[in-house]
Amino acid sequence: MPRSGVLAELARLAGTSRYRHLLGVRLAGQSADGAFQAGLASLFFFSPERQASPEQVAFASAVLLLPFTVVGPWAGVLLDRRPRRSVLGLGNLLRAALAVGAAAALAAGAGDVLVGALALAVLSVNRALLAGLSAALPRVVVPEQLVIANSVTPSAGTVAAGTGAAVTVALTAAAGTGGSADVVALLVAAGGYLLAGALALRFPRGLLGPDPAARPAAARGAAAVVRDSVRDVVAGVAHLRERRAAAAALSLVAWHRWSFGLTTVAVVVLCRRVLGEGDPAAGLAALGVLLSAVAAGSGAAAVLAPWGARRGRLRGWISGCLLVAGAGQLVVGLSTSLAVLAVAAAALGLGGQGSKIGVDTVVQRSVDDAYRGRVFTAYDLVFNVSYCLACGAAVLVVPADGRLGAVAVLLAAGYAALAFALARRRVGVRTTAAP
């Protein structure tokens, strides 16, 4: 659509009160996610008493994502069995309570095991809630607005998370890194979760779906819940097999998350060992700059996607975003200049978020509403398993100083190969109308 058309579509979207309401839930929750994860990064990677190696960073990153992979699928099936309003509202309130508990444990001098366990509990709920937000989006906008809504909504959430993380990192670095600053970060996150939960519970019951007649019957008993949860996940995967466009699009996300996982481990080590020159506070500040750059790139994707992914050009948009991400990936692996790395990080944010906007649109258009919660749970499973596997591989391929070198060249080549395959129609993204 022309630029004037994009502005008109944005104006119509902004005029939809239910959409603004759902966007508010996402922004509050994801800004809190950024603050919470920045607090954890400061605690586990940039404490003066810790010397972060690739192995330590990879292990901690994988463990922090483990609940997304293990617990997320079982929590996510609730999205098709319970009102999504309740899942989003009560889930965020639970996260607020757990974040307060983690802050209290840290302030009391509890060990890493207890604080880490509470952090795992917070993160266990996170991906199911993000899947719920994606599944609920088609309930608050008309089908013709899905591309622009997917441009604005997840990108705005990513920007909110990056901004929350960057602000928290800056505050923590200014405080010199330490337990008291990390406690404040966790409490700030708890406040964001509380706001997100309160906003979600203000939705009318049933508005976010699924329709009662389409919900699977609720199971009774723990064994029945586990059995039906397994069945629901399998049903979501089977539905994806019938929707080849959505399944193919997820392969692009898997590669991006694999590459991004390796790069994240390398960048944290690079900030700690090279950019910070041995000073944990300086390393944390450098990481804050790069997080801000990723957030800026994600914001640019939200602005550009409605124009680039207009009707009939979705394939070209995703291909172009993959090439941009590949270029950013290459530079991140070869440079040690903070300014150059910031530009490359912005390119990674733009390319990664831009391609995800396209993939989200393909998935939402291709699957039935009754399956959206389960399909987006499978989406998140791919999203996080790829990242966890990358963290495992990082132990073998990320050097002690964080410079990726030839590995970055291979990762960039992977992006280029996927972009070429997509452009040549070897990876399909055509969609069928969802009933």
Salt bridges, closest charged atoms under 4 A:
GLU9 OE2 - ARG12 NH2 2.19
ASP33 OD1 - ARG95 NH1 2.72
GLU49 OE2 - ARG50 NH1 3.69
ASP80 OD1 - ARG84 NH2 3.29
ASP80 OD2 - ARG374 NE 2.79
ASP112 OD2 - ARG50 NH2 2.19
ASP211 OD1 - ARG139 NH2 3.03
ASP228 OD1 - ARG231 NH1 2.45
ASP232 OD2 - ARG81 NE 2.55
ASP232 OD1 - ARG374 NH1 3.71
GLU242 OE1 - HIS239 ND1 3.90
GLU242 OE1 - ARG243 NH1 3.93
ASP360 OD2 - LYS356 NZ 2.91
ASP368 OD1 - ARG243 NH2 3.17
ASP369 OD1 - ARG84 NH1 3.71
ASP369 OD2 - ARG139 NH1 3.15
ASP369 OD1 - ARG372 NH1 2.77
ASP380 OD1 - ARG127 NH2 2.78
ASP401 OD2 - ARG403 NH1 2.48
